[in-house]
Amino acid sequence: MITLSEQAIYKIKDMMKDEEGPTYLRIGVTAGGCSGFSYGMGFDEEKTDKDESFVQEGIPILIDKASLDLIRGLQIDYKESMMGGGFTIHNPNATATCGCGSSFRTATQAGKPGDC
């Protein structure tokens, strides 16, 4: 479904320490961005009936069912550089992405392009 690199797992677990209560990593997609869809990733305390859930390396992950086909096989990494650090995303379903790497479209869904 979704793969987190060792570096991403380490960083997410470190960030989760600052959260209060039970916390999920929520990954999803919204319409927009210059290519049609934008990735979203953050923490959430609640699971709904619209979510699929799974656990990877002790990290509980939620994905809304509407996003599943768009991000199936997604790979998330975390990289540090002299300019700072950040998460990187590789989506095998994306046929086009924008320069910032946070917007994409697939062969079957163009989304709703907007500002990036």
C-alpha positions as CSV (number, residue, x, y, z in Angstrom):
1,M,0.0,0.0,0.0
2,I,2.3,2.8,1.3
3,T,6.0,2.4,2.0
4,L,7.9,4.6,4.5
5,S,11.7,4.6,4.3
6,E,13.8,4.0,7.4
7,Q,14.6,7.7,7.6
8,A,10.9,8.7,7.2
9,I,9.9,6.2,10.0
10,Y,12.6,7.7,12.3
11,K,11.4,11.3,11.6
12,I,7.7,10.5,11.9
13,K,8.2,8.7,15.2
14,D,10.3,11.6,16.5
15,M,7.5,14.1,15.5
16,M,4.8,11.9,17.0
17,K,6.5,12.2,20.4
18,D,5.4,15.8,20.5
19,E,1.7,14.9,19.9
20,E,-0.7,14.3,22.8
21,G,-2.9,11.3,23.0
22,P,-3.3,8.6,20.4
23,T,-2.1,9.8,17.0
24,Y,-2.4,8.6,13.5
25,L,-0.3,9.6,10.5
26,R,-2.9,10.8,7.9
27,I,-2.0,10.6,4.2
28,G,-4.3,11.9,1.5
29,V,-4.9,13.8,-1.7
30,T,-7.0,16.9,-2.4
31,A,-7.9,18.4,-5.7
32,G,-5.6,21.4,-6.7
33,G,-2.0,22.2,-7.1
34,C,-0.5,23.0,-10.5
35,S,-0.8,19.4,-11.8
36,G,-4.3,18.6,-10.5
37,F,-3.9,16.8,-7.1
38,S,-1.9,17.8,-4.0
39,Y,-0.6,15.5,-1.3
40,G,-1.5,16.0,2.3
41,M,0.3,14.5,5.3
42,G,-0.2,15.3,8.9
43,F,-1.3,13.9,12.3
44,D,-4.9,13.1,13.3
45,E,-6.5,11.8,16.4
46,E,-9.6,10.3,14.9
47,K,-10.4,7.5,12.5
48,T,-13.6,7.7,10.5
49,D,-15.6,5.2,8.6
50,K,-14.2,6.8,5.4
51,D,-10.7,5.7,6.3
52,E,-8.6,2.7,5.6
53,S,-6.0,2.0,8.3
54,F,-2.8,0.0,8.6
55,V,0.4,0.0,10.7
56,Q,3.9,0.2,9.4
57,E,6.8,-0.2,11.8
58,G,4.6,0.8,14.7
59,I,3.2,3.9,13.0
60,P,-0.6,3.8,12.7
61,I,-1.6,5.2,9.2
62,L,-4.9,6.5,7.9
63,I,-5.8,7.0,4.3
64,D,-9.2,8.2,3.2
65,K,-10.8,5.8,0.8
66,A,-11.2,8.4,-1.9
67,S,-7.4,8.8,-2.1
68,L,-6.5,5.1,-2.1
69,D,-6.3,4.5,-5.9
70,L,-4.3,7.7,-6.4
71,I,-1.6,6.8,-3.9
72,R,-1.4,3.0,-4.0
73,G,2.3,2.1,-3.9
74,L,3.4,5.5,-2.7
75,Q,6.9,5.7,-1.3
76,I,7.7,8.3,1.4
77,D,11.3,9.2,2.3
78,Y,12.9,11.9,4.5
79,K,16.1,13.6,3.4
80,E,18.4,16.0,5.2
81,S,20.6,18.5,3.3
82,M,22.6,21.6,4.0
83,M,19.4,23.6,3.3
84,G,17.3,21.6,5.8
85,G,15.2,18.5,5.6
86,G,11.9,17.4,4.2
87,F,9.8,14.5,3.1
88,T,10.0,13.3,-0.5
89,I,7.3,11.4,-2.3
90,H,7.5,8.9,-5.1
91,N,4.1,8.0,-6.6
92,P,4.1,5.2,-9.2
93,N,0.7,6.3,-10.3
94,A,1.7,9.8,-11.2
95,T,2.1,10.5,-14.9
96,A,2.9,14.2,-14.4
97,T,4.2,16.2,-11.4
98,C,5.0,19.8,-10.8
99,G,8.4,21.2,-10.0
100,C,7.8,21.5,-6.3
101,G,7.0,17.7,-6.1
102,S,3.8,18.2,-4.1
103,S,1.3,18.1,-7.0
104,F,0.5,15.4,-9.6
105,R,-2.0,13.8,-11.9
106,T,-2.5,10.2,-13.1
107,A,-3.2,8.7,-16.5
108,T,-6.9,8.3,-15.6
109,Q,-7.5,11.3,-13.3
110,A,-6.4,14.9,-14.0
111,G,-7.8,16.3,-10.8
112,K,-8.5,20.1,-10.7
113,P,-5.3,22.1,-11.5
114,G,-4.9,25.4,-9.6
115,D,-2.3,27.3,-7.8
116,C,0.7,25.4,-6.5
